[in-house]
Amino acid sequence: MQRSHYSACMQPARKPAAVTTIAPMNTIKPTLQGQSPDSAGPAAGEALAAHPGPGHIRSFVHRRSHITPGQKEALDSLMPLWALPYRAAVLEFDKVFGRHAATILEIGFGMGETTEKIATTRSGDNFLGVEVFNAGVGALLKRIEACGLQNIRIIQHDAVEVVRDMIAPDSLAGIHIYFPDPWPKSRHHKRRLIQPPFIDLLASRLAPGGYIHCATDWENYAQQMLAVLGAEPRLKNSCEGYAPRPDFRPQTKFETRGLRLGHGVWDLIFTRKEKP
Ligand SMILES: C[S@@+](CC[C@H](N)C(=O)[O-])C[C@H]1O[C@@H](n2cnc3c(N)ncnc32)[C@H](O)[C@@H]1O
């Protein structure tokens, strides 16, 4: 990440020491599904603290959605190249991406429009996108191939379990959660992703100085995000309240339409405090 990725009130996230590219990205064409078991780090149970368990409430429902022939073809042919299977084993980012670079986790990338734009602009960073939605995964796979992007990997699985079981503590330079499902009815609020136990888990996976960036167009969810992120002791707000949209987050078509209709959009950027 470079300083220019941040808004005026944002403290730049500290990169891990000595960020060095160990292999030119344009030479890498990994076969991820077939990676050997020893390419993962310690078993999750060894190092990772207890967090949302097997019975946790899901933030999504499985839906039968339309998938285009192109997205289906991308799922069939490109998953082995750019996607990793879910496994209860900690990832080693250097092996997964074939280089040493700051790694950003994106939760719920939808159709991958924002992921593609950010990964293109920030070619020096790695992006791990987690999404459950078949058509969305197919769409991002198509974008990766169409743009020749080398710095995106995908896991198609519940992000709560991915973070709990596959992400090492203190390892992420950033986390993006853009327009998570708002679950507007009060009785469904328990399904919202931004809840204290999950933010506690995410904060534990951020490196000191790393950031978590959320955006929503639901005011009530924005207020919940501000309260939950503000109550997490390892995090500090980079702004007074909500943040201006940083230059690196593109305005999506969906967001542009909402703004035209007079809806608000709220960005929140918190950083992980340095270790005491
Ligand atoms: C409202 S969409 C937003 C998509 C995208 N971020 C955007 O701004 O257009 C929320 C996405 O999060 C995904 N999602 C929700 N809960 C998830 C979870 N626990 N793990 C992975 N993806 C999830 C949904 O499938 C959906 O595609």
The ligand as an SDF file (V2000), in Angstrom:
LIG
                    3D

 27 29  0  0  0  0  0  0  0  0999 V2000
  -24.7730   -6.8140   -0.8130 C   0  0  0  0  0  0  0  0  0  0  0  0
  -23.4930   -7.7910   -1.5100 S   0  0  0  0  0  0  0  0  0  0  0  0
  -22.1910   -6.6070   -1.7640 C   0  0  0  0  0  0  0  0  0  0  0  0
  -21.2210   -7.0490   -2.7840 C   0  0  0  0  0  0  0  0  0  0  0  0
  -20.0320   -6.1140   -3.0460 C   0  0  0  0  0  0  0  0  0  0  0  0
  -19.1710   -5.9800   -1.8980 N   0  0  0  0  0  0  0  0  0  0  0  0
  -20.4660   -4.7650   -3.5520 C   0  0  0  0  0  0  0  0  0  0  0  0
  -20.1610   -3.7550   -2.9030 O   0  0  0  0  0  0  0  0  0  0  0  0
  -21.1310   -4.6960   -4.5990 O   0  0  0  0  0  0  0  0  0  0  0  0
  -22.8880   -8.7350   -0.1270 C   0  0  0  0  0  0  0  0  0  0  0  0
  -22.1340   -9.9790   -0.5560 C   0  0  0  0  0  0  0  0  0  0  0  0
  -21.5670  -10.6150    0.5830 O   0  0  0  0  0  0  0  0  0  0  0  0
  -21.6470  -12.0040    0.4060 C   0  0  0  0  0  0  0  0  0  0  0  0
  -21.5720  -12.6190    1.7440 N   0  0  0  0  0  0  0  0  0  0  0  0
  -22.4390  -12.4270    2.7570 C   0  0  0  0  0  0  0  0  0  0  0  0
  -22.0500  -13.1100    3.8440 N   0  0  0  0  0  0  0  0  0  0  0  0
  -20.9010  -13.7500    3.5030 C   0  0  0  0  0  0  0  0  0  0  0  0
  -20.0380  -14.6190    4.2050 C   0  0  0  0  0  0  0  0  0  0  0  0
  -20.2530  -14.9580    5.4850 N   0  0  0  0  0  0  0  0  0  0  0  0
  -18.9700  -15.1090    3.5590 N   0  0  0  0  0  0  0  0  0  0  0  0
  -18.7270  -14.7700    2.2580 C   0  0  0  0  0  0  0  0  0  0  0  0
  -19.5160  -13.9440    1.5490 N   0  0  0  0  0  0  0  0  0  0  0  0
  -20.5990  -13.4390    2.1620 C   0  0  0  0  0  0  0  0  0  0  0  0
  -22.9580  -12.2260   -0.3140 C   0  0  0  0  0  0  0  0  0  0  0  0
  -22.9910  -13.4400   -1.0380 O   0  0  0  0  0  0  0  0  0  0  0  0
  -23.0120  -11.0080   -1.2450 C   0  0  0  0  0  0  0  0  0  0  0  0
  -22.4910  -11.2930   -2.5050 O   0  0  0  0  0  0  0  0  0  0  0  0
  1  2  1  0
  2  3  1  0
  2 10  1  0
  3  4  1  0
  4  5  1  0
  5  6  1  0
  5  7  1  0
  7  8  2  0
  7  9  1  0
 10 11  1  0
 11 12  1  0
 11 26  1  0
 12 13  1  0
 13 14  1  0
 13 24  1  0
 14 15  1  0
 14 23  1  0
 15 16  2  0
 16 17  1  0
 17 18  1  0
 17 23  2  0
 18 19  1  0
 18 20  2  0
 20 21  1  0
 21 22  2  0
 22 23  1  0
 24 25  1  0
 24 26  1  0
 26 27  1  0
M  CHG  2   2   1   9  -1
M  END
$$$$
